């Protein structure tokens, strides 16, 4: 049976993130903000272009004597394509957010020496963003999106199984340390500090 020293059992030690890590984290957040704004602009422009394209098709079809049903089909196609563009834009933002979250996770655990715990946190991040992508894909009805959702669901299932696996080292790491990392998610200064607590 592993027993921690009384000193370790009675104290909480604060680990300060270095100035370099603070700057890196702040830069990541700035990049994420810029990417999100850029992607929204790109998506809005794409949706507008789709609208212009289908409005022109509709106008020409009506002048050519298209039936009411045909005109309704054009309108439906326009809505579907715009919806798809919006969802793809949101998925692109999720991809970037995941990338930033993974980099933040690397910064967080760097030098602590708990590789297995770090890898489990990485899995949690991947599962979180994959599940958000899956929800978006499921809002689309085309066959390609359905196939992508099916593959993604399988991937999520596999990652959850991996997350459920623990080695003895992993059990000791998590049960003895139960690390608490305090994120100030609403501050542009994140992560100004992180707190490492021993809870025995």
Contact map, one row per residue, 1 for C-alpha under 8 A:
11100000000000000000000000000000000000000000000000000000000000000000000000000000000000000000000000000000000000000000000000000000000000000000000000000000000000000000000000000000000000000000000000000000
11110000000000000000000000000000000000000000000000000000000000000000000000000000000000000000000000000000000000000000000000000000000000000000000000000000000000000000000000000000000000000000000000000000
11111000000000000000000000000000000000000000000000000000000000000000000000000000000000000000000000000000000000000000000000000000000000000000000000000000000000000000000000000000000000000000000000000000
01111101100000000000000000000000000000000000000000000000000000000000000000000000000000000000000000000000000000000000000000000000000000000000000000000000000000000000000000000001000000000000000000000000
00111111100000000000000000000000000000000000000000000000000000000000000000000000000000000000000000000000000000000000000000000000000000000000000000000000000000000000000000000000000000000000000000000000
00011111110000000000000000000000000000000000000000000000000000000000000000000000000000000000000000000000000000000000000000000000000000000000000000000000000000000000000000000000000000000000000000000000
00001111111000000000000000000000000000000000000000000000000000000000000000000000000000000000000000000000000000000000000000000000000000000000000000000000000000000000000000000000000000000000000000000000
00011111111100000000000000000000000000000000000000000000000000000000000000000000000000000000000000000000000000000000000000000000000000000000000000000000000000000000000000000000000000000000000000000100
00011111111000000000000000000000000000000000000000000000000000000000000000000000000000000000000000000000000000000000000000000000000000000000000000000000000000000000000000000000000000000000000000000111
00000111111100000000000000000000000000000000000000000000000000000000000000000000000000000000000000000000000000000000000000000000000000000000000000000000000000000000000000000000000000000000000000000000
00000011111110000000000000000000000000000000000000000000000000000000000000000000000000000000000000000000000000000000000000000000000000000000000000000000000000000000000000000000000000000000000000001100
00000001011111000000000000000000000000000000000000000000000000000000000000000000000000000000000000000000000000000000000000000000000000000000000000000000000000000000000000000000000000000000000000011100
00000000001111100000000000000000000000000000000000000000000000000000000000000000000000000000000000000000000000000000000000000000000000000000000000000000000000000000000000000000000000000000000000111100
00000000000111110000000000000000000000000000000000000000000000000000000000000000000000000000000000000000000000000000000000000000000000000000000000000000000000000000000000000000000000000000000001111000
00000000000011111000000000000000000000000000000000000000000000000000000000000000000000000000000000000000000000000000000000000000000000000000000000000000000000000000000000000000000000000000000011110000
00000000000001111100000000000000000000000000000000000000000000000000000000000000000000000000000000000000000000000000000000000000000000000000000000000000000000000000000000000000000000000000000011100000
00000000000000111110110000000000000000000000000000000000000000000000000000000000000000000000000000000000000000000000000000000000000000000000000000000000000000000000000000000000000000000000001111000000
00000000000000011111110000000000000000000000000000000000000000000000000000000000000000000000000000000000000000000000000000000000000000000000000000000000000000000000000000000000000000000000000000000000
00000000000000001111111000000000000000000000000000000000000000000000000000000000000000000000000000000000000000000000000000000000000000000000000000000000000000000000000000000000000000000000000000000000
00000000000000000111111100000000000000000000000000000000000000000000000000000000000000000000000000000000000000000000000000000000000000000000000000000000000000000000000000000000000000000000000000000000
00000000000000001111111110000000000000000000000000000000000000000000000000000000000000000000000000000000001000000000000000000000000000000000000000000000000000000000000000000000000000000000000000000000
00000000000000001111111111000000000000000000000000000000000000000000000000000000000000000000000000000000000000000000000000000000000000000000000000000000000000000000000000000000000000000000111100000000
00000000000000000011111111100000000000000000000000000000000000000000000000000000000000000000000000000000000000000000000000000000000000000000000000000000000000000000000000000000000000000000000000000000
00000000000000000001111111110000000000000000000000000000000000000000000000000000000000000000000000000000000000000000000000000000000000000000000000000000000000000000000000000000000000000000000000000000
00000000000000000000111111111000000000000000000000000000000000000000000000000000000000000000000000000001001000000000000000000000000000000000000000000000000000000000000000000000000000000000011000000000
00000000000000000000011111111100000000000000000000000000000000000000000000000000000000000000000000000000000000000000000000000000000000000000000000000000000000000000000000000000000000000001111000000000
00000000000000000000001111111110000000000000000000000000000000000000000000000000000000000000000000000000000000000000000000000000000000000000000000000000000000000000000000000000000000000000000000000000
00000000000000000000000111111111000000000000000000000000000000000000000000000000000000000000000000010000000000000000000000000000000000000000000000000000000000000000000000000000000000000000000000000000
00000000000000000000000011111111100000000000000000000000000000000000000000000000000000000000000000010000000000000000000000000000000000000000000000000000000000000000000000000000000000000001000000000000
00000000000000000000000001111111110000000000000000000000000000000000000000000000000000000000000000000000000000000000000000000000000000000000000000000000000000000000000000000000000000000000000000000000
00000000000000000000000000111111111000000000000000000000000000000000000000000000000000000000000000000000000000000000000000000000000000000000000000000000000000000000000000000000000000000000000000000000
00000000000000000000000000011111111100000000000000000000000000000000000000000000000000000000000110010000000000000000000000000000000000000000000000000000000000000000000000000000000000000000000000000000
00000000000000000000000000001111111110000000000000000000000000000000000000000000000000000000000000000000000000000000000000000000000000000000000000000000000000000000000000000000000000000000000000000000
00000000000000000000000000000111111111000000000000000000000000000000000000000000000000000000000000000000000000000000000000000000000000000000000000000000000000000000000000000000000000000000000000000000
00000000000000000000000000000011111111100000000000000000000000000000000000000000000000000000100100000000000000000000000000000000000000000000000000000000000000000000000000000000000000000000000000000000
00000000000000000000000000000001111111110000000000000000000000000000000000000000000000000000100000000000000000000000000000000000000000000000000000000000000000000000000000000000000000000000000000000000
00000000000000000000000000000000111111111000000000000000000000000000000000000000000000000000000000000000000000000000000000000000000000000000000000000000000000000000000000000000000000000000000000000000
00000000000000000000000000000000011111111100000000000000000000000000000000000000000000000000000000000000000000000000000000000000000000000000000000000000000000000000000000000000000000000000000000000000
00000000000000000000000000000000001111111110000000000000000000000000000000000000000000001001100000000000000000000000000000000000000000000000000000000000000000000000000000000000000000000000000000000000
00000000000000000000000000000000000111111111000000000000000000000000000000000000000000001000000000000000000000000000000000000000000000000000000000000000000000000000000000000000000000000000000000000000
00000000000000000000000000000000000011111111100000000000000000000000000000000000000000000000000000000000000000000000000000000000000000000000000000000000000000000000000000000000000000000000000000000000
00000000000000000000000000000000000001111111110000000000000000000000000000000000000000000000000000000000000000000000000000000000000000000000000000000000000000000000000000000000000000000000000000000000
00000000000000000000000000000000000000111111111000000000000000000000000000000000000011001000000000000000000000000000000000000000000000000000000000000000000000000000000000000000000000000000000000000000
00000000000000000000000000000000000000011111111100000000000000000000000000000000000001000000000000000000000000000000000000000000000000000000000000000000000000000000000000000000000000000000000000000000
00000000000000000000000000000000000000001111111110000000000000000000000000000000000000000000000000000000000000000000000000000000000000000000000000000000000000000000000000000000000000000000000000000000
00000000000000000000000000000000000000000111111111000000000000000000000000000000000010000000000000000000000000000000000000000000000000000000000000000000000000000000000000000000000000000000000000000000
00000000000000000000000000000000000000000011111111100000000000000000000000000000010011000000000000000000000000000000000000000000000000000000000000000000000000000000000000000000000000000000000000000000
00000000000000000000000000000000000000000001111111110000000000000000000000000000000000000000000000000000000000000000000000000000000000000000000000000000000000000000000000000000000000000000000000000000
00000000000000000000000000000000000000000000111111111000000000000000000000000000000000000000000000000000000000000000000000000000000000000000000000000000000000000000000000000000000000000000000000000000
00000000000000000000000000000000000000000000011111111100000000000000000000000100110000000000000000000000000000000000000000000000000000000000000000000000000000000000000000000000000000000000000000000000
00000000000000000000000000000000000000000000001111111110000000000000000000000100010000000000000000000000000000000000000000000000000000000000000000000000000000000000000000000000000000000000000000000000
00000000000000000000000000000000000000000000000111111111000000000000000000000000000000000000000000000000000000000000000000000000000000000000000000000000000000000000000000000000000000000000000000000000
00000000000000000000000000000000000000000000000011111111100000000000000000000000000000000000000000000000000000000000000000000000000000000000000000000000000000000000000000000000000000000000000000000000
00000000000000000000000000000000000000000000000001111111110000000000000001100100000000000000000000000000000000000000000000000000000000000000000000000000000000000000000000000000000000000000000000000000
00000000000000000000000000000000000000000000000000111111111000000000000000000000000000000000000000000000000000000000000000000000000000000000000000000000000000000000000000000000000000000000000000000000
00000000000000000000000000000000000000000000000000011111111100000000000000000000000000000000000000000000000000000000000000000000000000000000000000000000000000000000000000000000000000000000000000000000
00000000000000000000000000000000000000000000000000001111111110000000000001000000000000000000000000000000000000000000000000000000000000000000000000000000000000000000000000000000000000000000000000000000
00000000000000000000000000000000000000000000000000000111111111000000001001100000000000000000000000000000000000000000000000000000000000000000000000000000000000000000000000000000000000000000000000000000
00000000000000000000000000000000000000000000000000000011111111100000000000000000000000000000000000000000000000000000000000000000000000000000000000000000000000000000000000000000000000000000000000000000
00000000000000000000000000000000000000000000000000000001111111110000000000000000000000000000000000000000000000000000000000000000000000000000000000000000000000000000000000000000000000000000000000000000
00000000000000000000000000000000000000000000000000000000111111111100001000000000000000000000000000000000000000000000000000000000000000000000000000000000000000000000000000000000000000000000000000000000
00000000000000000000000000000000000000000000000000000000011111111110001000000000000000000000000000000000000000000000000000000000000000000000000000000000000000000000000000000000000000000000000000000000
00000000000000000000000000000000000000000000000000000000001111111100000000000000000000000000000000000000000000000000000000000000000000000000000000000000000000000000000000000000000000000000000000000000
00000000000000000000000000000000000000000000000000000000000111111100000000000000000000000000000000000000000000000000000000000000000000000000000000000000000000000000000000000000000000000000000000000000
00000000000000000000000000000000000000000000000000000000000011111110000000000000000000000000000000000000000000000000000000000000000000000000000000000000000000000000000000000000000000000000000000000000
00000000000000000000000000000000000000000000000000000000000011111111011000000000000000000000000000000000000000000000000000000000000000000000000000000000000000000000000000000000000000000000000000000000
00000000000000000000000000000000000000000000000000000000000001001111111000000000000000000000000000000000000000000000000000000000000000000000000000000000000000000000000000000000000000000000000000000000
00000000000000000000000000000000000000000000000000000000000000000111111100000000000000000000000000000000000000000000000000000000000000000000000000000000000000000000000000000000000000000000000000000000
00000000000000000000000000000000000000000000000000000000000000000011111110000000000000000000000000000000000000000000000000000000000000000000000000000000000000000000000000000000000000000000000000000000
00000000000000000000000000000000000000000000000000000000000000000111111111000000000000000000000000000000000000000000000000000000000000000000000000000000000000000000000000000000000000000000000000000000
00000000000000000000000000000000000000000000000000000000010011000111111111100000000000000000000000000000000000000000000000000000000000000000000000000000000000000000000000000000000000000000000000000000
00000000000000000000000000000000000000000000000000000000000000000001111111110000000000000000000000000000000000000000000000000000000000000000000000000000000000000000000000000000000000000000000000000000
00000000000000000000000000000000000000000000000000000000000000000000111111111000000000000000000000000000000000000000000000000000000000000000000000000000000000000000000000000000000000000000000000000000
00000000000000000000000000000000000000000000000000000100110000000000011111111100000000000000000000000000000000000000000000000000000000000000000000000000000000000000000000000000000000000000000000000000
00000000000000000000000000000000000000000000000000000100010000000000001111111110000000000000000000000000000000000000000000000000000000000000000000000000000000000000000000000000000000000000000000000000
00000000000000000000000000000000000000000000000000000000000000000000000111111111000000000000000000000000000000000000000000000000000000000000000000000000000000000000000000000000000000000000000000000000
00000000000000000000000000000000000000000000000000000000000000000000000011111111100000000000000000000000000000000000000000000000000000000000000000000000000000000000000000000000000000000000000000000000
00000000000000000000000000000000000000000000000001100100000000000000000001111111110000000000000000000000000000000000000000000000000000000000000000000000000000000000000000000000000000000000000000000000
00000000000000000000000000000000000000000000000000000000000000000000000000111111111000000000000000000000000000000000000000000000000000000000000000000000000000000000000000000000000000000000000000000000
00000000000000000000000000000000000000000000000000000000000000000000000000011111111100000000000000000000000000000000000000000000000000000000000000000000000000000000000000000000000000000000000000000000
00000000000000000000000000000000000000000000000001000000000000000000000000001111111110000000000000000000000000000000000000000000000000000000000000000000000000000000000000000000000000000000000000000000
00000000000000000000000000000000000000000000001001100000000000000000000000000111111111000000000000000000000000000000000000000000000000000000000000000000000000000000000000000000000000000000000000000000
00000000000000000000000000000000000000000000000000000000000000000000000000000011111111100000000000000000000000000000000000000000000000000001000000000000000000000000000000000000000000000000000000000000
00000000000000000000000000000000000000000000000000000000000000000000000000000001111111110000000000000000000000000000000000000000000000000001000000000000000000000000000000000000000000000000000000000000
00000000000000000000000000000000000000000010011000000000000000000000000000000000111111111000000000000000000000000000000000000000000000000000000000000000000000000000000000000000000000000000000000000000
00000000000000000000000000000000000000000011001000000000000000000000000000000000011111111100000000000000000000000000000000000000000000000000000000000000000000000000000000000000000000000000000000000000
00000000000000000000000000000000000000000000000000000000000000000000000000000000001111111110000000000000000000000000000000000000000000011000000000000000000000000000000000000000000000000000000000000000
00000000000000000000000000000000000000000000000000000000000000000000000000000000000111111111000000000000000000000000000000000000000000000000000000000000000000000000000000000000000000000000000000000000
00000000000000000000000000000000000000110010000000000000000000000000000000000000000011111111100000000000000000000000000000000000000000000000000000000000000000000000000000000000000000000000000000000000
00000000000000000000000000000000000000000000000000000000000000000000000000000000000001111111110000000000000000000000000000000000000000000000000000000000000000000000000000000000000000000000000000000000
00000000000000000000000000000000000000000000000000000000000000000000000000000000000000111111111000000000000000000000000000000000000010010000000000000000000000000000000000000000000000000000000000000000
00000000000000000000000000000000000000100000000000000000000000000000000000000000000000011111111100000000000000000000000000000000000000000000000000000000000000000000000000000000000000000000000000000000
00000000000000000000000000000000001100100000000000000000000000000000000000000000000000001111111110000000000000000000000000000000000000000000000000000000000000000000000000000000000000000000000000000000
00000000000000000000000000000000000000000000000000000000000000000000000000000000000000000111111111000000000000000000000000000000100110000000000000000000000000000000000000000000000000000000000000000000
00000000000000000000000000000000000000000000000000000000000000000000000000000000000000000011111111100000000000000000000000000000100000000000000000000000000000000000000000000000000000000000000000000000
00000000000000000000000000000001001000000000000000000000000000000000000000000000000000000001111111110000000000000000000000000000000000000000000000000000000000000000000000000000000000000000000000000000
00000000000000000000000000000001000000000000000000000000000000000000000000000000000000000000111111111000000000000000000000000000000000000000000000000000000000000000000000000000000000000000000000000000
00000000000000000000000000000000000000000000000000000000000000000000000000000000000000000000011111111100000000000000000000001100100000000000000000000000000000000000000000000000000000000000000000000000
00000000000000000000000000000000000000000000000000000000000000000000000000000000000000000000001111111110000000000000000000000000000000000000000000000000000000000000000000000000000000000000000000000000
00000000000000000000000000011001000000000000000000000000000000000000000000000000000000000000000111111111000000000000000000000000000000000000000000000000000000000000000000000000000000000000000000000000
00000000000000000000000000000000000000000000000000000000000000000000000000000000000000000000000011111111100000000000000000001000000000000000000000000000000000000000000000000000000000000000000000000000
00000000000000000000000000000000000000000000000000000000000000000000000000000000000000000000000001111111110000000000000001001000000000000000000000000000000000000000000000000000000000000000000000000000
00000000000000000000000000000000000000000000000000000000000000000000000000000000000000000000000000111111111000000000000000000000000000000000000000000000000000000000000000000000000000000000000000000000
00000000000000000000000010000000000000000000000000000000000000000000000000000000000000000000000000011111111100000000000000000000000000000000000000000000000000000000000000000000000000000000000000000000
00000000000000000000000000000000000000000000000000000000000000000000000000000000000000000000000000001111111110000000010011000000000000000000000000000000000000000000000000000000000000000000000000000000
00000000000000000000000000000000000000000000000000000000000000000000000000000000000000000000000000000111111111000000010000000000000000000000000000000000000000000000000000000000000000000000000000000000
00000000000000000000100010000000000000000000000000000000000000000000000000000000000000000000000000000011111111000000000000000000000000000000000000000000000000000000000000000000000000000000000000000000
00000000000000000000000000000000000000000000000000000000000000000000000000000000000000000000000000000001111111000000000000000000000000000000000000000000000000000000000000000000000000000000000000000000
00000000000000000000000000000000000000000000000000000000000000000000000000000000000000000000000000000000111111111110010000000000000000000000000000000000000000000000000000000000000000000000000000000000
00000000000000000000000000000000000000000000000000000000000000000000000000000000000000000000000000000000011111111000000000000000000000000000000000000000000000000000000000000000000000000000000000000000
00000000000000000000000000000000000000000000000000000000000000000000000000000000000000000000000000000000000011111000000000000000000000000000000000000000000000000000000000000000000000000000000000000000
00000000000000000000000000000000000000000000000000000000000000000000000000000000000000000000000000000000000011111100000000000000000000000000000000000000000000000000000000000000000000000000000000000000
00000000000000000000000000000000000000000000000000000000000000000000000000000000000000000000000000000000000011111110000000000000000000000000000000000000000000000000000000000000000000000000000000000000
00000000000000000000000000000000000000000000000000000000000000000000000000000000000000000000000000000000000010011111110000000000000000000000000000000000000000000000000000001000000000000000000000000000
00000000000000000000000000000000000000000000000000000000000000000000000000000000000000000000000000000000000010001111111000000000000000000000000000000000000000000000000000000000000000000000000000000000
00000000000000000000000000000000000000000000000000000000000000000000000000000000000000000000000000000000000000000111111100000000000000000000000000000000000000000000000011000000000000000000000000000000
00000000000000000000000000000000000000000000000000000000000000000000000000000000000000000000000000000000000000000111111110000000000000000000000000000000000000000000000001001100000000000000000000000000
00000000000000000000000000000000000000000000000000000000000000000000000000000000000000000000000000000000110010000111111111000000000000000000000000000000000000000000000000000000000000000000000000000000
00000000000000000000000000000000000000000000000000000000000000000000000000000000000000000000000000000000000000000011111111100000000000000000000000000000000000000000000000000000000000000000000000000000
00000000000000000000000000000000000000000000000000000000000000000000000000000000000000000000000000000000000000000001111111110000000000000000000000000000000000000010000000000000000000000000000000000000
00000000000000000000000000000000000000000000000000000000000000000000000000000000000000000000000000000000100000000000111111111000000000000000000000000000000000000000000000000000000000000000000000000000
00000000000000000000000000000000000000000000000000000000000000000000000000000000000000000000000000000100100000000000011111111100000000000000000000000000000000000000000000000000000000000000000000000000
00000000000000000000000000000000000000000000000000000000000000000000000000000000000000000000000000000000000000000000001111111110000000000000000000000000000000100010000000000000000000000000000000000000
00000000000000000000000000000000000000000000000000000000000000000000000000000000000000000000000000000000000000000000000111111111000000000000000000000000000000000010000000000000000000000000000000000000
00000000000000000000000000000000000000000000000000000000000000000000000000000000000000000000000001001100000000000000000011111111100000000000000000000000000000000000000000000000000000000000000000000000
00000000000000000000000000000000000000000000000000000000000000000000000000000000000000000000000001000000000000000000000001111111110000000000000000000000000000000000000000000000000000000000000000000000
00000000000000000000000000000000000000000000000000000000000000000000000000000000000000000000000000000000000000000000000000111111111000000000000000000000000100110000000000000000000000000000000000000000
00000000000000000000000000000000000000000000000000000000000000000000000000000000000000000000000000000000000000000000000000011111111100000000000000000000000000000000000000000000000000000000000000000000
00000000000000000000000000000000000000000000000000000000000000000000000000000000000000000000011001000000000000000000000000001111111110000000000000000000000000000000000000000000000000000000000000000000
00000000000000000000000000000000000000000000000000000000000000000000000000000000000000000000000000000000000000000000000000000111111111000000000000000001000100000000000000000000000000000000000000000000
00000000000000000000000000000000000000000000000000000000000000000000000000000000000000000000000000000000000000000000000000000011111111100000000000000000100100000000000000000000000000000000000000000000
00000000000000000000000000000000000000000000000000000000000000000000000000000000000000000000010000000000000000000000000000000001111111110000000000000000000000000000000000000000000000000000000000000000
00000000000000000000000000000000000000000000000000000000000000000000000000000000000000000010010000000000000000000000000000000000111111111000000000000000000000000000000000000000000000000000000000000000
00000000000000000000000000000000000000000000000000000000000000000000000000000000000000000000000000000000000000000000000000000000011111111100000000001001100000000000000000000000000000000000000000000000
00000000000000000000000000000000000000000000000000000000000000000000000000000000000000000000000000000000000000000000000000000000001111111110000000000000000000000000000000000000000000000000000000000000
00000000000000000000000000000000000000000000000000000000000000000000000000000000000000100010000000000000000000000000000000000000000111111111000000000000000000000000000000000000000000000000000000000000
00000000000000000000000000000000000000000000000000000000000000000000000000000000000000100000000000000000000000000000000000000000000011111111000011011000000000000000000000000000000000000000000000000000
00000000000000000000000000000000000000000000000000000000000000000000000000000000000000000000000000000000000000000000000000000000000001111111100011001000000000000000000000000000000000000000000000000000
00000000000000000000000000000000000000000000000000000000000000000000000000000000000000000000000000000000000000000000000000000000000000111111100000000000000000000000000000000000000000000000000000000000
00000000000000000000000000000000000000000000000000000000000000000000000000000000001100000000000000000000000000000000000000000000000000011111110011000000000000000000000000000000000000000000000000000000
00000000000000000000000000000000000000000000000000000000000000000000000000000000000000000000000000000000000000000000000000000000000000000111111011000000000000000000000000000000000000000000000000000000
00000000000000000000000000000000000000000000000000000000000000000000000000000000000000000000000000000000000000000000000000000000000000000001111111000000000000000000000000000000000000000000000000000000
00000000000000000000000000000000000000000000000000000000000000000000000000000000000000000000000000000000000000000000000000000000000000000000111111100000000000000000000000000000000000000000000000000000
00000000000000000000000000000000000000000000000000000000000000000000000000000000000000000000000000000000000000000000000000000000000000000000011111110000000000000000000000000000000000000000000000000000
00000000000000000000000000000000000000000000000000000000000000000000000000000000000000000000000000000000000000000000000000000000000000001101111111111000000000000000000000000000000000000000000000000000
00000000000000000000000000000000000000000000000000000000000000000000000000000000000000000000000000000000000000000000000000000000000000001101111111111100000000000000000000000000000000000000000000000000
00000000000000000000000000000000000000000000000000000000000000000000000000000000000000000000000000000000000000000000000000000000000000000000001111111110000000000000000000000000000000000000000000000000
00000000000000000000000000000000000000000000000000000000000000000000000000000000000000000000000000000000000000000000000000000000000000001000000111111111000000000000000000000000000000000000000000000000
00000000000000000000000000000000000000000000000000000000000000000000000000000000000000000000000000000000000000000000000000000000000001001100000011111111100000000000000000000000000000000000000000000000
00000000000000000000000000000000000000000000000000000000000000000000000000000000000000000000000000000000000000000000000000000000000000000000000001111111110000000000000000000000000000000000000000000000
00000000000000000000000000000000000000000000000000000000000000000000000000000000000000000000000000000000000000000000000000000000000000000000000000111111111000000000000000000000000000000000000000000000
00000000000000000000000000000000000000000000000000000000000000000000000000000000000000000000000000000000000000000000000000000000010001000000000000011111111100000000000000000000000000000000000000000000
00000000000000000000000000000000000000000000000000000000000000000000000000000000000000000000000000000000000000000000000000000000001001000000000000001111111110000000000000000000000000000000000000000000
00000000000000000000000000000000000000000000000000000000000000000000000000000000000000000000000000000000000000000000000000000000000000000000000000000111111111000000000000000000000000000000000000000000
00000000000000000000000000000000000000000000000000000000000000000000000000000000000000000000000000000000000000000000000000000000000000000000000000000011111111100000000000000000000000000000000000000000
00000000000000000000000000000000000000000000000000000000000000000000000000000000000000000000000000000000000000000000000000000010011000000000000000000001111111110000000000000000000000000000000000000000
00000000000000000000000000000000000000000000000000000000000000000000000000000000000000000000000000000000000000000000000000000000000000000000000000000000111111111000000000000000000000000000000000000000
00000000000000000000000000000000000000000000000000000000000000000000000000000000000000000000000000000000000000000000000000000000000000000000000000000000011111111100000000000000000000000000000000000000
00000000000000000000000000000000000000000000000000000000000000000000000000000000000000000000000000000000000000000000000000100010000000000000000000000000001111111110000000000000000000000000000000000000
00000000000000000000000000000000000000000000000000000000000000000000000000000000000000000000000000000000000000000000000000000010000000000000000000000000000111111111000000000000000000000000000000000000
00000000000000000000000000000000000000000000000000000000000000000000000000000000000000000000000000000000000000000000000000000000000000000000000000000000000011111111100000000000000000000000000000000000
00000000000000000000000000000000000000000000000000000000000000000000000000000000000000000000000000000000000000000000000000000000000000000000000000000000000001111111100000000000000000000000000000000000
00000000000000000000000000000000000000000000000000000000000000000000000000000000000000000000000000000000000000000000000100110000000000000000000000000000000000111111110000000000000000000000000000000000
00000000000000000000000000000000000000000000000000000000000000000000000000000000000000000000000000000000000000000000000000000000000000000000000000000000000000011111110000000000000000000000000000000000
00000000000000000000000000000000000000000000000000000000000000000000000000000000000000000000000000000000000000000000000000000000000000000000000000000000000000001111111000000000000000000000000000000000
00000000000000000000000000000000000000000000000000000000000000000000000000000000000000000000000000000000000000000000000000000000000000000000000000000000000000000011111111100000000000000000000000000000
00000000000000000000000000000000000000000000000000000000000000000000000000000000000000000000000000000000000000000000000000000000000000000000000000000000000000000000111111100000000000000000000000000000
00000000000000000000000000000000000000000000000000000000000000000000000000000000000000000000000000000000000000000000000000000000000000000000000000000000000000000000011111110000000000000000000000000000
00000000000000000000000000000000000000000000000000000000000000000000000000000000000000000000000000000000000000000001000000000000000000000000000000000000000000000000011111111000000000000000000000000000
00000000000000000000000000000000000000000000000000000000000000000000000000000000000000000000000000000000000000000001100000000000000000000000000000000000000000000000011111111100000000000000000000000000
00000000000000000000000000000000000000000000000000000000000000000000000000000000000000000000000000000000000000000000000000000000000000000000000000000000000000000000011111111110000000000000000000000000
00000000000000000000000000000000000000000000000000000000000000000000000000000000000000000000000000000000000000000000000000000000000000000000000000000000000000000000000111111111100000000000000000000000
00000000000000000000000000000000000000000000000000000000000000000000000000000000000000000000000000000000000000000100100000000000000000000000000000000000000000000000000011111111110000000000000000000000
00000000000000000000000000000000000000000000000000000000000000000000000000000000000000000000000000000000000000000000100000000000000000000000000000000000000000000000000001111111111000000000000000000000
00000000000000000000000000000000000000000000000000000000000000000000000000000000000000000000000000000000000000000000000000000000000000000000000000000000000000000000000000111111110000000000000000000001
00010000000000000000000000000000000000000000000000000000000000000000000000000000000000000000000000000000000000000000000000000000000000000000000000000000000000000000000000011111110000000000000000000111
00000000000000000000000000000000000000000000000000000000000000000000000000000000000000000000000000000000000000000000000000000000000000000000000000000000000000000000000000011111111000000000000000001111
00000000000000000000000000000000000000000000000000000000000000000000000000000000000000000000000000000000000000000000000000000000000000000000000000000000000000000000000000001111111100000000000000001110
00000000000000000000000000000000000000000000000000000000000000000000000000000000000000000000000000000000000000000000000000000000000000000000000000000000000000000000000000000100111110000000000000011110
00000000000000000000000000000000000000000000000000000000000000000000000000000000000000000000000000000000000000000000000000000000000000000000000000000000000000000000000000000000011111000000000000111000
00000000000000000000000000000000000000000000000000000000000000000000000000000000000000000000000000000000000000000000000000000000000000000000000000000000000000000000000000000000001111100000000001110000
00000000000000000000000000000000000000000000000000000000000000000000000000000000000000000000000000000000000000000000000000000000000000000000000000000000000000000000000000000000000111110000000011100000
00000000000000000000000000000000000000000000000000000000000000000000000000000000000000000000000000000000000000000000000000000000000000000000000000000000000000000000000000000000000011111000011001000000
00000000000000000000000000000000000000000000000000000000000000000000000000000000000000000000000000000000000000000000000000000000000000000000000000000000000000000000000000000000000001111110011100000000
00000000000000000000000000000000000000000000000000000000000000000000000000000000000000000000000000000000000000000000000000000000000000000000000000000000000000000000000000000000000000111111010000000000
00000000000000000000000000000000000000000000000000000000000000000000000000000000000000000000000000000000000000000000000000000000000000000000000000000000000000000000000000000000000000011111010000000000
00000000000000000000000000000000000000000000000000000000000000000000000000000000000000000000000000000000000000000000000000000000000000000000000000000000000000000000000000000000000000011111110000000000
00000000000000000000000001001000000000000000000000000000000000000000000000000000000000000000000000000000000000000000000000000000000000000000000000000000000000000000000000000000000000001111110000000000
00000000000000000000010001000000000000000000000000000000000000000000000000000000000000000000000000000000000000000000000000000000000000000000000000000000000000000000000000000000000000000011111100000000
00000000000000000000010011000000000000000000000000000000000000000000000000000000000000000000000000000000000000000000000000000000000000000000000000000000000000000000000000000000000000111111111110000000
00000000000000001000010011000000000000000000000000000000000000000000000000000000000000000000000000000000000000000000000000000000000000000000000000000000000000000000000000000000000000110000111111000000
00000000000000001000010000000000000000000000000000000000000000000000000000000000000000000000000000000000000000000000000000000000000000000000000000000000000000000000000000000000000000010000111111000000
00000000000000111000000000000000000000000000000000000000000000000000000000000000000000000000000000000000000000000000000000000000000000000000000000000000000000000000000000000000000001000000011111100000
00000000000001111000000000000000000000000000000000000000000000000000000000000000000000000000000000000000000000000000000000000000000000000000000000000000000000000000000000000000000011100000001111110000
00000000000011110000000000000000000000000000000000000000000000000000000000000000000000000000000000000000000000000000000000000000000000000000000000000000000000000000000000000000000111000000000011111000
00000000000111100000000000000000000000000000000000000000000000000000000000000000000000000000000000000000000000000000000000000000000000000000000000000000000000000000000000000000001110000000000001111100
00000000001111000000000000000000000000000000000000000000000000000000000000000000000000000000000000000000000000000000000000000000000000000000000000000000000000000000000000000000111100000000000000111110
00000001101110000000000000000000000000000000000000000000000000000000000000000000000000000000000000000000000000000000000000000000000000000000000000000000000000000000000000000001111000000000000000011111
00000000100000000000000000000000000000000000000000000000000000000000000000000000000000000000000000000000000000000000000000000000000000000000000000000000000000000000000000000001111000000000000000001111
00000000100000000000000000000000000000000000000000000000000000000000000000000000000000000000000000000000000000000000000000000000000000000000000000000000000000000000000000000011100000000000000000000111
